[in-house]
């Protein structure tokens, strides 16, 4: 999955019980937390977020492009359920 996002974007701290996640930062800057470790990523940086470890990120640059790899597959269904078609207006709230 590729995410194009802006400064201040973040996700709540969460844990994947069955999936490992890898962030490849294509452009921008992120702070990534995995367990008790904090990493500052710049373009080209990689963060590995193993299953079972609480993690989150925070965009510190004006914009950021993130390539996320999640394995095994299946987590994309949760993103589909939580998201919307970008051709439509964002849902209220």
C-alpha positions as CSV (number, residue, x, y, z in Angstrom):
1,X,0.0,0.0,0.0
2,X,1.2,3.5,-0.7
3,X,0.2,6.4,1.5
4,X,0.5,10.0,0.6
5,X,0.1,12.0,3.7
6,X,0.9,15.4,5.4
7,X,2.6,16.8,8.5
8,X,0.9,15.7,11.7
9,X,-0.7,12.6,10.3
10,X,-0.5,9.6,12.6
11,X,-2.3,6.5,13.6
12,X,-3.1,5.3,17.1
13,X,-0.7,2.9,18.7
14,X,-1.8,-0.5,17.7
15,X,-0.6,-4.2,17.5
16,X,-0.9,-6.6,14.7
17,X,-1.2,-10.2,16.1
18,X,-0.7,-12.0,12.8
19,X,1.0,-9.5,10.4
20,X,4.5,-8.1,10.2
21,X,4.7,-4.6,8.6
22,X,7.5,-2.8,6.8
23,X,7.6,0.9,6.0
24,X,9.8,2.2,3.2
25,X,9.7,6.0,3.3
26,X,9.8,7.2,-0.3
27,X,9.8,10.9,0.5
28,X,9.6,13.1,3.6
29,X,10.3,12.4,7.2
30,X,8.6,10.2,9.9
31,X,9.0,9.4,13.5
32,X,8.3,5.7,14.0
33,X,7.8,3.9,17.4
34,X,8.0,0.2,17.7
35,X,7.8,-1.0,21.3
36,X,10.2,1.1,23.3
37,X,12.3,2.1,20.2
38,X,12.0,5.4,18.4
39,X,13.4,5.9,14.9
40,X,13.6,9.1,12.8
41,X,13.2,8.1,9.1
42,X,14.2,10.2,6.1
43,X,13.6,9.4,2.4
44,X,14.9,5.9,1.7
45,X,14.6,4.8,5.3
46,X,13.1,1.5,6.3
47,X,11.3,0.5,9.5
48,X,10.4,-3.1,10.3
49,X,7.4,-3.5,12.7
50,X,7.1,-7.1,13.8
51,X,3.8,-8.6,14.8
52,X,3.0,-8.5,18.5
53,X,4.9,-5.2,19.0
54,X,2.9,-2.0,19.7
55,X,3.7,0.6,17.0
56,X,2.8,3.9,15.4
57,X,4.2,6.7,13.3
58,X,4.0,10.5,13.1
59,X,4.7,12.6,9.9
60,X,7.2,15.3,10.7
61,X,7.7,16.7,7.2
62,X,5.3,18.8,5.1
63,X,4.4,15.7,3.1
64,X,5.4,12.1,3.1
65,X,5.0,9.1,0.8
66,X,5.1,5.8,2.5
67,X,5.2,2.3,0.9
68,X,3.9,-0.3,3.4
69,X,4.3,-4.0,3.0
70,X,2.2,-6.2,5.3
71,X,2.7,-10.0,5.4
72,X,0.9,-12.3,5.4
73,X,-1.8,-10.6,3.3
74,X,-5.4,-9.9,4.5
75,X,-5.0,-6.7,6.5
76,X,-5.9,-4.7,3.4
77,X,-9.6,-5.6,4.1
78,X,-9.5,-3.6,7.3
79,X,-8.2,-0.6,5.3
80,X,-11.0,-1.0,2.8
81,X,-13.6,-1.1,5.6
82,X,-12.1,2.0,7.3
83,X,-11.5,4.1,4.2
84,X,-13.5,5.5,1.3
85,X,-13.1,5.9,-2.4
86,X,-11.0,9.1,-2.9
87,X,-13.2,10.1,-5.9
88,X,-15.9,10.8,-3.3
89,X,-16.0,13.5,-0.7
90,X,-14.6,12.3,2.7
91,X,-17.3,11.1,5.1
92,X,-18.6,13.5,7.7
93,X,-16.6,13.4,11.0
